[in-house]
Amino acid sequence: MHTLHICQGGIFCGVEDLSAISEHLREPDTVVWLDLEAPDADETALLHEEFGFHPLAIEDAVRDHERPKVDSYDGYYLIVFYAAAYHNAAAADDTTPVIDLRQVNLFVGKNFLVSIHRQPIDQLSRTIARWYTPHSPLGSSVSGILHGLLDAIVDDYFSLMDRIADRIEDLEDSIFKRFSDGAIEEIFGLKKHLLMLRRVAAPQRDVLNVLLRQDTAIFAPGDLIYMQDVYDHLVRVTETIDTYRDLLSSALDSYLSLQGNQLNQLVKVLTLWSIILMSTALIAGIYGMNFAVMPELQQPWGYPFALGLMVAVAVGLALFFRSRKWW
C-alpha cells in the first residue's frame, strides 16, 4: 500500500501516478512525500527507478529489525527510527505489559521524504494530517516535516513512560501492601521491555547527532534548533528509562528481601514451637519410662501433675519468648 503527497507552492494534493515522481522532483519548489506500507517488489523497484536510491540503502530500508541508524548518501539520508506504544498482552487473562516497537525507515532528501514501514504507524498519519492543515507549523520544507514526524514519535515515548510509571507504582503496591506472588514475574517482564526500549532509544540519539552535524545540505541552519529539541527529548527519555530500570531493580530487591524476611519469620516461629514441644516431650519422656521404682507411679496426683508441669513449662517458655520479642 502506498500514498503519494505533493506540496507545490503551498498547495497540497494526493497523486496516484507514481511514475511521475521523478518529474515532480525536478521542480525546485515541490516537496514529495511517498509513504509505503509493506511494499511489494514493484514498489521497491520504484525506489531505484524514480529516486535513484543506492541498492544497499533500499535493501536496508525494506528489511526488518535494523538497528536505529542514519546513513549518508549522495544528496540524501537513510534514517532508521522506531515508534513505540504500550499495551497489554492480547490474551484476556494475561496482563503482562508489552512495549510494541515499530520500525520506520526514512529516505530524506532536499525536496523529498520517503517513509517505509511494515505496520501502520500512527505518528505518520498524524503528521501527514498536520502537514495538510492550513498554515501548518511544519511549513513546506522537508526539514519541517521530518522534525514534525520525529517529534511526534519521541513525544509519544513520554506517554509510554507515564504508563510504565503507573505500572511500577502498581507493582510496588502489590509488593508492600498485598505481597503478590506474581509481582516478580511482572518485574522481570517489564525490565526486559525497558531494556529493549533502551537499546532503541540510545542509538536514536546518535541519529540526531549526525543530523545536527549537517554533513548533507538538507536542513537550513535555522532548522537545526528544532532537531536539537528532539535530541533533548530523547536524552530525557533515555534517562527516564534508566531511572525506571533502577526503580524496578529496587522493587525486585525489596520483593526478595520481604520474601526472605517472611521465610525467616516462619523458621523462627517453627523453631520456638519446636523448643516448647521439645520441653514438654522431655517431661512426657521422663514420666513415660518403664522402671519399676518411680515415686510418682503410685501417686494418684502423678498424671495431673505431669500434665500441669508440661502446661506450665510451655506457658513459661511462651511468655519468655514474648518478653524478648522473639514471637
Secondary structure by P-SEA (a helix, b strand, c coil): cbbbbbbccccccccccccaaaaaaacccbbbbbbbccccaaaaaaaaacccccaaaaaaaacccccccccccccbbbbbbbbbbbbcccccccccbbbbbbbbbbbccccbbbbbbccccaaaaaaaaaaacccccccccaaaaaaaaaaaaaaaaaaaaaaaaaaaaaaaaaaccccccaaaaaaaaaaaaaaaaaacaaaaaaaaaaaaacccccccccaaaaaaaaaaaaaaaaaaaaaaaaaaaaaaaaaaaaaaaaaaaaaaaaaaaaaaaaaaaaaaaaaaccccccccccccaaaaaaaaaaaaaaaaaaaaaaaaccc
